[in-house]
Amino acid sequence: MSRSIAYNLMQVPAYLRSICYIHRRIHETDADLVINFYELLTGLTYLFFRPSVPQISVGHQYLFLHHDFEFPKKNPVSLLMLRFFTRLTCIGAKEKLALSFRPMETDEEAHIRVVPPLLRHEVLCCEAASGEYVHGYMVNAGFGESISQWHEQHPEVPLHFFWDKPDEPEVCRMDETLSFHQLDDEKFLRYMSGCRAYATTAGFESVCEAMYLGKPLLMVPAHIEQDCNAYDAARGGAGIISDNFEVDRLLEFARSEYQPEENFRSWVRSCEWRLLNCIETAEGIGFINEYKLIYE
């Protein structure tokens, strides 16, 4: 924590330049609306400059501000800091669109409307098959040691894990049944679609992708936000939570307990019209005749 604070203090001049740039671009583009995808600097721009252009904030983290969201029993200080940071990102927002695993009622007081996850087109077009291998992703390459230890006890189970580890080849083949792959979007999705089960560190998007493709999940959260994601997904029966990559638990869950959530696919596929409806009907924004998207 102390190193993170020190690093960010050193970056303050760069952050201030970015805030000024965002403010300038809002006016130079004559924008009708700003859509902010959980970006802290946009929230700070609205705090310091108060642009008249309305803003909508989009992100699954806004579910943490919803009055009906259930939190895991974790460090209350960490949960408080997570909610505080989330509030900073949506300063000045007319509406907050919370991406969720399931439908929930609108939180009128907090101006939070719940919408389906935003998944890439390639996932929506993907056809799932049930293979024999376990697919996985680790945000921290240090988990590789944990996978290797489990593999030593269960060499008969094929494992394909993706990591972001510098100075390693594209495919690090440990033996006949264990391989570590460098991150590659297309390859990752191909392995996801054909796996028997999926183990992950509980990032929201990859959990949603696995749920959409009907893959049982083992979630090993790496920080407080992922703790909340994992708890919410497990409540719906999508997977199990562990402190380590216990693949044997995942296989047992896949074999005896897992029931695919049939309504999840239709919920995800309704995202486009629900999202556009929320944007067009948001309080204080009015009808926008022509959409001109400018990505910064």
C-alpha positions as CSV (number, residue, x, y, z in Angstrom):
1,M,0.0,0.0,0.0
2,S,2.8,2.5,0.9
3,R,4.6,1.8,-2.4
4,S,1.3,2.3,-4.3
5,I,0.7,5.6,-2.6
6,A,4.2,6.8,-3.2
7,Y,4.1,5.9,-6.9
8,N,0.8,7.6,-7.5
9,L,2.0,10.8,-5.7
10,M,4.9,10.9,-8.1
11,Q,2.4,10.6,-11.0
12,V,0.2,13.6,-9.9
13,P,1.6,15.9,-12.6
14,A,0.8,13.4,-15.3
15,Y,-2.7,12.9,-13.9
16,L,-3.3,16.6,-13.9
17,R,-2.3,16.9,-17.5
18,S,-4.7,14.0,-18.4
19,I,-7.5,15.7,-16.5
20,C,-7.0,18.9,-18.4
21,Y,-6.8,17.0,-21.7
22,I,-10.1,15.2,-21.0
23,H,-11.8,18.5,-20.1
24,R,-10.4,20.1,-23.3
25,R,-11.6,17.2,-25.5
26,I,-15.1,17.3,-24.1
27,H,-15.4,20.9,-25.3
28,E,-13.5,20.6,-28.6
29,T,-15.6,17.7,-29.8
30,D,-18.9,19.5,-28.8
31,A,-20.0,16.2,-27.1
32,D,-23.6,15.6,-26.2
33,L,-22.7,12.9,-23.7
34,V,-19.7,11.5,-22.0
35,I,-19.7,7.7,-21.4
36,N,-17.1,6.8,-18.7
37,F,-16.0,3.2,-18.3
38,Y,-14.9,3.3,-14.7
39,E,-12.1,5.8,-15.3
40,L,-11.0,7.7,-12.2
41,L,-9.6,10.7,-14.2
42,T,-13.0,11.3,-15.8
43,G,-14.6,11.5,-12.3
44,L,-11.9,13.9,-11.2
45,T,-12.4,16.0,-14.3
46,Y,-16.1,16.4,-13.3
47,L,-15.0,17.2,-9.7
48,F,-12.5,20.0,-10.7
49,F,-14.0,21.4,-13.9
50,R,-17.7,20.5,-13.6
51,P,-18.4,20.3,-17.4
52,S,-22.0,20.9,-18.4
53,V,-22.0,17.9,-20.7
54,P,-23.9,15.0,-19.0
55,Q,-22.0,11.8,-18.1
56,I,-23.0,8.2,-17.8
57,S,-20.7,5.8,-16.0
58,V,-20.5,2.1,-17.0
59,G,-18.9,-0.7,-15.1
60,H,-19.6,-3.8,-13.1
61,Q,-18.1,-2.1,-10.0
62,Y,-21.1,0.2,-9.7
63,L,-23.0,-2.8,-8.5
64,F,-21.0,-2.4,-5.3
65,L,-22.9,0.8,-4.6
66,H,-26.3,-0.8,-5.2
67,H,-28.4,-1.2,-2.0
68,D,-29.3,-4.9,-2.7
69,F,-25.8,-6.1,-3.5
70,E,-24.5,-8.7,-1.1
71,F,-20.8,-8.5,-0.1
72,P,-18.6,-11.4,1.1
73,K,-17.4,-11.4,4.6
74,K,-14.0,-9.7,3.9
75,N,-12.0,-6.9,5.5
76,P,-14.4,-4.1,6.0
77,V,-11.7,-1.5,5.4
78,S,-10.9,-3.0,2.0
79,L,-14.6,-3.0,1.1
80,L,-14.9,0.6,2.3
81,M,-11.9,1.7,0.1
82,L,-13.3,-0.2,-2.9
83,R,-16.6,1.6,-2.6
84,F,-14.8,4.9,-2.1
85,F,-12.7,4.5,-5.2
86,T,-15.8,3.5,-7.2
87,R,-17.6,6.7,-6.0
88,L,-14.6,8.8,-7.2
89,T,-14.9,7.3,-10.7
90,C,-18.5,8.4,-11.1
91,I,-18.4,11.9,-9.7
92,G,-20.9,14.0,-11.8
93,A,-22.6,11.0,-13.4
94,K,-26.3,11.3,-14.2
95,E,-26.7,7.6,-14.3
96,K,-24.5,4.6,-13.3
97,L,-25.0,1.5,-15.4
98,A,-23.9,-1.6,-13.4
99,L,-23.0,-4.7,-15.4
100,S,-24.3,-7.7,-13.5
101,F,-24.5,-11.5,-13.7
102,R,-28.2,-11.3,-13.2
103,P,-31.1,-8.7,-13.4
104,M,-31.7,-6.5,-10.3
105,E,-34.1,-3.7,-9.6
106,T,-33.0,-0.1,-10.3
107,D,-31.6,1.7,-7.3
108,E,-33.4,5.0,-7.7
109,E,-31.7,6.7,-4.9
110,A,-28.2,5.9,-6.1
111,H,-29.1,6.4,-9.8
112,I,-27.9,2.8,-10.6
113,R,-29.5,0.8,-13.4
114,V,-28.5,-2.8,-13.8
115,V,-27.6,-4.1,-17.3
116,P,-26.1,-7.3,-18.7
117,P,-22.3,-7.8,-19.1
118,L,-20.7,-6.3,-22.2
119,L,-19.0,-9.2,-23.9
120,R,-16.9,-9.1,-27.1
121,H,-18.6,-10.1,-30.3
122,E,-16.2,-13.1,-30.7
123,V,-17.6,-14.7,-27.5
124,L,-21.2,-14.2,-28.6
125,C,-20.5,-16.0,-31.9
126,C,-18.5,-18.8,-30.3
127,E,-19.8,-22.4,-30.1
128,A,-18.9,-24.3,-27.0
129,A,-17.7,-28.0,-26.9
130,S,-16.8,-30.1,-23.9
131,G,-13.2,-31.3,-24.0
132,E,-11.1,-33.2,-21.6
133,Y,-8.6,-30.5,-20.5
134,V,-8.9,-27.8,-17.8
135,H,-8.4,-24.2,-19.0
136,G,-7.1,-21.5,-16.8
137,Y,-5.9,-17.9,-16.4
138,M,-3.8,-16.4,-13.7
139,V,-3.2,-12.7,-13.4
140,N,-0.2,-13.4,-11.2
141,A,2.4,-15.7,-12.8
142,G,3.4,-16.7,-9.2
143,F,0.3,-19.0,-9.2
144,G,2.2,-21.1,-11.7
145,E,4.0,-22.9,-8.9
146,S,0.7,-23.8,-7.3
147,I,-0.5,-25.3,-10.6
148,S,2.7,-27.2,-11.0
149,Q,2.5,-28.7,-7.5
150,W,-1.1,-29.9,-8.2
151,H,-0.1,-31.3,-11.5
152,E,2.6,-33.4,-9.9
153,Q,-0.1,-35.2,-7.9
154,H,-2.5,-35.5,-10.9
155,P,-0.4,-35.8,-14.1
156,E,-3.3,-37.5,-15.9
157,V,-5.4,-34.3,-16.1
158,P,-4.5,-32.1,-19.1
159,L,-4.0,-28.5,-18.1
160,H,-3.7,-25.4,-20.4
161,F,-3.1,-22.2,-18.4
162,F,-2.6,-18.7,-19.7
163,W,-0.3,-16.2,-17.9
164,D,1.5,-12.9,-18.6
165,K,5.1,-13.9,-17.7
166,P,7.9,-12.0,-19.3
167,D,10.9,-13.8,-20.9
168,E,8.9,-17.0,-21.4
169,P,8.1,-18.6,-24.8
170,E,4.7,-18.4,-26.4
171,V,4.0,-21.9,-25.2
172,C,5.9,-23.2,-22.1
173,R,5.3,-27.0,-22.4
174,M,6.2,-28.5,-19.1
175,D,5.3,-32.1,-20.1
176,E,2.6,-34.0,-22.0
177,T,-0.3,-32.7,-20.0
178,L,0.8,-29.3,-18.6
179,S,1.3,-26.2,-20.8
180,F,1.5,-22.5,-19.9
181,H,0.6,-20.0,-22.7
182,Q,1.3,-16.4,-23.2
183,L,-1.8,-14.2,-23.4
184,D,-3.5,-14.2,-26.8
185,D,-7.2,-13.2,-27.2
186,E,-8.1,-15.5,-30.0
187,K,-6.2,-18.5,-28.7
188,F,-7.5,-17.9,-25.2
189,L,-11.1,-17.9,-26.4
190,R,-10.5,-21.0,-28.5
191,Y,-9.2,-22.9,-25.4
192,M,-12.1,-21.5,-23.4
193,S,-14.7,-22.8,-25.8
194,G,-13.4,-26.3,-25.8
195,C,-12.4,-26.9,-22.2
196,R,-14.0,-29.2,-19.6
197,A,-13.8,-26.5,-16.8
198,Y,-12.2,-23.1,-16.2
199,A,-10.0,-21.9,-13.3
200,T,-9.4,-18.1,-13.0
201,T,-8.5,-15.3,-10.6
202,A,-12.1,-14.0,-10.9
203,G,-11.8,-11.1,-13.2
204,F,-15.4,-10.1,-14.2
205,E,-15.1,-10.4,-17.9
206,S,-13.5,-13.9,-18.1
207,V,-16.0,-15.2,-15.5
208,C,-18.8,-13.9,-17.7
209,E,-17.3,-15.5,-20.8
210,A,-17.1,-18.9,-19.0
211,M,-20.7,-18.6,-17.8
212,Y,-21.9,-17.7,-21.3
213,L,-20.1,-20.7,-22.7
214,G,-21.5,-23.0,-20.0
215,K,-18.1,-23.8,-18.3
216,P,-17.9,-24.6,-14.5
217,L,-15.7,-22.2,-12.7
218,L,-13.0,-22.3,-10.0
219,M,-12.4,-18.8,-8.8
220,V,-9.2,-17.8,-6.9
221,P,-9.6,-14.1,-6.1
222,A,-6.4,-12.0,-6.1
223,H,-7.8,-8.8,-4.5
224,I,-10.9,-7.4,-2.9
225,E,-12.8,-6.6,-6.2
226,Q,-12.3,-10.1,-7.4
227,D,-13.5,-11.4,-4.0
228,C,-16.8,-9.6,-4.6
229,N,-17.0,-10.9,-8.2
230,A,-16.4,-14.5,-7.1
231,Y,-18.9,-14.3,-4.2
232,D,-21.6,-13.0,-6.6
233,A,-20.9,-15.6,-9.3
234,A,-20.8,-18.5,-6.7
235,R,-24.2,-17.3,-5.3
236,G,-25.7,-18.1,-8.6
237,G,-24.2,-21.5,-8.9
238,A,-21.6,-20.7,-11.6
239,G,-18.6,-22.0,-9.7
240,I,-16.7,-22.4,-6.4
241,I,-14.2,-20.2,-4.6
242,S,-10.8,-21.2,-3.2
243,D,-7.6,-19.7,-1.9
244,N,-5.6,-21.8,-4.3
245,F,-5.9,-23.6,-7.7
246,E,-7.5,-26.8,-6.3
247,V,-8.4,-28.3,-9.7
248,D,-9.6,-31.5,-8.1
249,R,-12.4,-29.5,-6.4
250,L,-13.3,-27.9,-9.7
251,L,-13.5,-31.3,-11.4
252,E,-15.7,-32.7,-8.7
253,F,-17.9,-29.6,-8.9
254,A,-18.2,-30.0,-12.7
255,R,-19.0,-33.6,-12.3
256,S,-21.7,-33.5,-9.6
257,E,-23.0,-30.0,-8.8
258,Y,-22.7,-27.7,-11.7
259,Q,-25.9,-26.6,-13.5
260,P,-25.5,-24.2,-16.4
261,E,-27.5,-21.0,-15.9
262,E,-29.8,-21.1,-18.9
263,N,-31.1,-17.6,-18.5
264,F,-27.6,-16.1,-18.5
265,R,-27.1,-16.3,-22.3
266,S,-30.4,-14.5,-23.1
267,W,-29.6,-11.9,-20.4
268,V,-26.2,-11.2,-22.1
269,R,-27.8,-11.1,-25.6
270,S,-30.2,-8.4,-24.4
271,C,-27.3,-6.1,-23.5
272,E,-27.3,-3.9,-26.6
273,W,-30.9,-2.7,-26.5
274,R,-31.0,-2.5,-22.7
275,L,-27.8,-0.3,-22.8
276,L,-29.1,2.0,-25.5
277,N,-32.4,2.3,-23.8
278,C,-30.7,3.4,-20.6
279,I,-28.6,5.9,-22.4
280,E,-31.5,7.4,-24.3
281,T,-33.8,7.6,-21.3
282,A,-31.4,8.7,-18.6
283,E,-32.6,11.6,-16.5
284,G,-31.3,15.0,-17.6
285,I,-29.8,13.8,-20.9
286,G,-32.7,14.0,-23.4
287,F,-32.8,12.4,-26.8
288,I,-29.6,12.3,-28.9
289,N,-30.4,12.5,-32.6
290,E,-27.1,11.2,-33.9
291,Y,-24.4,9.0,-32.1
292,K,-20.9,10.1,-32.9
293,L,-18.5,8.0,-30.8
294,I,-15.1,9.5,-30.2
295,Y,-12.6,7.2,-28.4
296,E,-9.9,8.7,-26.4
